[in-house]
Structure formats: C-alpha cells, structure tokens
Amino acid sequence: MTVGAIAEGSPTHVSVISRHLTLLRDAGVVEADRRGREVYYRLRHREVAATLRALAAAVEAAVPSADTGLSTD
C-alpha cells in the first residue's frame, strides 16, 4: 500500500504515518518499493512471524513452567 492509502483509514496525518513507516522500514519490519512518485510498503510477514516466535520461545524459557510447582506471582 502507499502512504496515502494507509492514511485514508487513519485519523493520523500522512506525514506522521510516513515517518512511522520509515522507522519500520529501517527496523526491517516493512519493505519499501518506489514506483515513480509513490512508495509502496509491504509487511515482511515471514521475518516478523519468525521474530515473534523467537520472542515467545524466550518468554517461555524465562518463565518457570507450571510443572515445577514454582509460583510466578
């Protein structure tokens, strides 16, 4: 989607959305392709999903399991 198309569904000003998309691009969350005057953004869904799976595994490893009888409170 273009920045303009994304902005149509948001009350946020297009310049703010553009800055956020730039940050997400720099972080590797989205890819940007320039076509003429428009920039099209696409979610890097495989990379994002892999990162979320790794985060979930790290959280599970850090939290004692219910089998140990340890309380997490």
C-alpha positions as CSV (number, residue, x, y, z in Angstrom):
1,M,0.0,0.0,0.0
2,T,1.0,3.6,-0.5
3,V,1.4,6.0,2.4
4,G,-1.7,7.8,1.1
5,A,-3.8,4.6,1.0
6,I,-2.7,3.8,4.6
7,A,-3.5,7.3,5.7
8,E,-7.1,7.1,4.3
9,G,-8.0,4.7,7.0
10,S,-6.4,6.6,9.8
11,P,-7.1,9.9,11.6
12,T,-3.3,10.4,11.8
13,H,-1.7,13.0,9.4
14,V,0.0,11.4,6.4
15,S,3.4,12.9,7.4
16,V,3.3,11.1,10.7
17,I,2.4,7.9,9.0
18,S,5.2,8.4,6.6
19,R,7.7,8.9,9.4
20,H,6.5,5.8,11.2
21,L,6.8,3.7,8.0
22,T,10.3,4.9,7.6
23,L,11.2,3.8,11.1
24,L,9.5,0.4,10.4
25,R,11.5,0.1,7.2
26,D,14.7,0.9,8.9
27,A,13.9,-1.8,11.6
28,G,13.2,-4.4,8.9
29,V,9.5,-4.7,9.6
30,V,8.3,-3.4,6.2
31,E,9.9,-3.2,2.8
32,A,9.5,-0.1,0.6
33,D,9.4,0.0,-3.2
34,R,9.4,3.3,-5.1
35,R,7.3,3.3,-8.3
36,G,7.5,6.8,-9.8
37,R,6.4,9.3,-7.2
38,E,4.7,6.7,-5.0
39,V,6.3,4.5,-2.4
40,Y,4.6,1.1,-1.8
41,Y,5.1,-0.5,1.6
42,R,4.8,-4.2,2.3
43,L,4.9,-6.1,5.6
44,R,7.8,-8.5,5.9
45,H,5.5,-11.1,7.4
46,R,7.8,-14.0,7.4
47,E,10.5,-12.1,9.2
48,V,8.0,-10.6,11.7
49,A,6.5,-14.0,12.4
50,A,9.9,-15.6,13.0
51,T,10.8,-12.7,15.4
52,L,7.5,-13.2,17.3
53,R,8.1,-17.0,17.5
54,A,11.6,-16.4,18.9
55,L,10.2,-13.9,21.4
56,A,7.5,-16.3,22.5
57,A,10.2,-19.0,23.0
58,A,12.4,-16.7,25.0
59,V,9.4,-15.8,27.3
60,E,8.5,-19.4,27.8
61,A,12.1,-20.3,28.6
62,A,12.3,-17.4,31.2
63,V,9.1,-18.3,33.0
64,P,9.0,-21.4,35.2
65,S,6.6,-24.0,33.9
66,A,3.5,-25.0,35.9
67,D,5.0,-28.5,36.3
68,T,7.8,-27.3,38.6
69,G,5.4,-26.1,41.3
70,L,7.0,-22.7,41.4
71,S,4.8,-19.7,41.6
72,T,5.1,-16.9,39.1
73,D,3.3,-14.5,41.4
